Amino acid sequence: MLAQILQELQKKQVKLVAVSKKKPVEQIQKFYNQGHKIFGENYIQELKAKQEQLPNDIEWHFIGHLQSNKVKDIAAFIRLIHTVDSLKLLTEINKRAKQNERIIDCLLQFHIAQESSKFGLQWQDAQEILTSDKFNQLHNVNIVGVMGMASFTEDQNQVREEFRILKSIFDRLKSEFFNQKDDFYHISMGMSGDYPLAIEEGSTMVRIGSLLFGKRD
Ligand SMILES: *Cc1c(COP(=O)(O)O)cnc(C)c1O
């Protein structure tokens, strides 16, 4: 399954984040042994425990809701945080990155779903953050794109429409704020159930869990 998905994604130059939440280290190690090194986790304690047990060259992505007081636990090693949804969080990531003498790559998470339960920024929130004096002083975080989750629905048209919204937010951010920045590049959208649609709508990075690892309890 991994090889099949990777082949499909490589043709389109889309990155695969293998979402390993609630799955044992043995299963991650198996994919690692097949050559895959990018894994996504949702829970801080679980991520920390796995990171300590697994090879050092794994590229860990954080994709869950992140509380500011937990940033310190992953700041030394996290490669990409997909879920930045406030200036407060970004400020804390910057502080902990600096303590670790690192620059941490981040994506701005946008609320694109109809459901009220999903986290994320609206356009105005992002605009406020990016135009603030405070943001300009954060030299240890690097914004490299956007992330979003579509509604959990069978309605393909709705899902497609939500992915289009995220792509248009990305395009607008790129032209208004990151015009000169080649590494503002990523659109993290698409999961097991909707990743082909997400790729059609411009995804550069898909987050696939159950399709690779099997269903979670
Ligand atoms: C769990 C999760 C995924 C993967 O979901 P699957 O449907 O198992 O592929 C992707 N993104 C986020 C943010 C998740 O929490």
The ligand as an SDF file (V2000), in Angstrom:
LIG
                    3D

 15 15  0  0  0  0  0  0  0  0999 V2000
   -5.8800   11.6580   11.8940 C   0  0  0  0  0  0  0  0  0  0  0  0
   -5.5790   12.7820   10.9780 C   0  0  0  0  0  0  0  0  0  0  0  0
   -5.2590   12.5510    9.6260 C   0  0  0  0  0  0  0  0  0  0  0  0
   -5.2840   11.1820    8.9790 C   0  0  0  0  0  0  0  0  0  0  0  0
   -6.5880   10.7240    8.8770 O   0  0  0  0  0  0  0  0  0  0  0  0
   -6.9390    9.3970    8.0310 P   0  0  0  0  0  0  0  0  0  0  0  0
   -8.3740    9.5760    7.6920 O   0  0  0  0  0  0  0  0  0  0  0  0
   -6.6910    8.2440    8.9390 O   0  0  0  0  0  0  0  0  0  0  0  0
   -6.0790    9.3710    6.8370 O   0  0  0  0  0  0  0  0  0  0  0  0
   -4.9210   13.6420    8.8490 C   0  0  0  0  0  0  0  0  0  0  0  0
   -4.9000   14.8950    9.3360 N   0  0  0  0  0  0  0  0  0  0  0  0
   -5.2110   15.1470   10.6210 C   0  0  0  0  0  0  0  0  0  0  0  0
   -5.1620   16.5570   11.1120 C   0  0  0  0  0  0  0  0  0  0  0  0
   -5.5660   14.1120   11.4750 C   0  0  0  0  0  0  0  0  0  0  0  0
   -5.8760   14.3950   12.7500 O   0  0  0  0  0  0  0  0  0  0  0  0
  1  2  1  0
  2  3  1  0
  2 14  2  0
  3  4  1  0
  3 10  2  0
  4  5  1  0
  5  6  1  0
  6  7  2  0
  6  8  1  0
  6  9  1  0
 10 11  1  0
 11 12  2  0
 12 13  1  0
 12 14  1  0
 14 15  1  0
M  END
$$$$
